[in-house]
Amino acid sequence: MPCPPPQHCEHLHSIVNTRNRLNPSNSLPNCMKQVKMGLFYILSNWACYAICYSFLLIAVAFLVYCLYIKHIHMKYDHIPGPPRDSFLFGHSTTVLEETRSDRNLHDKFLQWAEMYGPVVRINTLHVVAILVTCPEATKEILMSSKYPKSKIVFKQLHGLFGERFLGNGLVTATDHEQWYKQRRIMDPAFSSLYLRGLMGTFNDRAENLMDELTKLADSKKEAKMLQLVNRVTLDVITKLAFGMDLDLHKNHESPFPRAIETCLKGMVPYVRDMFFQLNPKNRPFIKVVREACQLLRTTGEAWISKRRTAIQNGEDVPKDILTQIIKSAGQVEEMTKEDEDLMLDNFVTFFIAGQETTANQLAFCIMELARNPDVMGKAQKEVDAVLGMKQEISYDDLGELTYLSQVLKETLRMYATAPGTSRDLPEDMTISGVHVPAGVMCMFDSYVCGRMDKFFKDPLTFDPDRFHTDAPKPYYCYYPFALGPRSCLGQKFAQMEAKVVMAKLLQRFEFSLVPGQSFDILDTGTLRPKSGVVCNIAHRNPNM
């Protein structure tokens, strides 16, 4: 039966009063009981109405949202792209399937680019992204500061599962003025003059790796190369960027390598899987990710505090990244909470970015050299000619290792360890004859472009001669460090470090892959070899 309207309240009271007059034997408790029952009845009716109204509002809001999604579809559906998995979620199901199956999502993007052309539409709810592989559009958008970094992507990296992560640091800042202020202050730590002075540390930390490989070669034990080069690159960045010695070649129990790996593993589902946090089974993993973020930021607090004290005491401090981070935040004596957070944002950014991608590049390079003995032999011959038997590699030596430079560039063509970037499109644009209305996110994927046959012949063949000085230069289809004003600040630092490590490795050791391991790529935001590149190591006699 339908619920009576709430105005029956007065009628209820009159009925009770009449009954009390006609039947004086009714006790006061019975009357109160009847009143309470009446009130409960009325409140229940109100609750029913409230629930009905709430469901009605939700239904109307959902209908309006669906109409808005339909409007978005009508606006952008002329752009080529794969069929949507569903009206509401767009291509999210495919993205989640690739992610949850531990497959490399960028291979799916490559497949779509080859099927649908230089502009590919990708839908997620009401958001439209386009995958751009057109070199002219790549040049126009990435080389200009008027196309800001995508707020949708980079704001997600502000935190991980409620814990502040990269915040508004140099990589994630979407406001151009905020970014420019930070970049200008950071530049001196990456000048050519300053980088020349880092060769001693590059050599020293690379020697630690050579010592470990010597022990493995002598004992005929397998070498997990990704793990080993991770220690080297983390030792280098903590020493040269922050003035701290972790000595990971001795301290294998350090929590930092695992913390970085955990944060990156958590980053992927956090960005791509909107339902990940709703699954109770994921709570233990989320807890571990949050603890890893906390470790990196509390470490940053301690190291920054130590350096700030030294600056305030007038001590002579290096002009390294840590000093520049402190300068980028503001006056040392009068820092706000926002200044403190910004320093930690950049600390975590450099702590991870300065280690992870270089280590992965080294591991992929070792993997490909082991798979291509002729390329390895040519690289060894150059190293022998330039270095001979000397252990200390100079800055000038690096300039003469031209073929090794080609090897490292070819590694990044096939395995762009930081595979993509994105920009927002603030105005309409025509790309390869396709009209793209403003408001979309443009995705640029160096991994995808690097494996397309129209840009690189036989793209799955490892051929360093593609980057010979006489070879045609790739036209805006090779950008492992991005392009333009927001290209990677540390790219020269990273390639100097990688070249020192690889030169010493090629100079002293023969290495071959342990049979049976895969060559699959693990997508953790950055790309890394899933197998870990397990090698047999032997001492090399360059005279033979």
Summary of the structure (lengths in Angstrom):
residues: 544
radius of gyration: 30.4
end to end distance: 98.5
largest distance: 121.5
contacts: 1685
relative contact order: 0.13
helix: 58%
strand: 10%
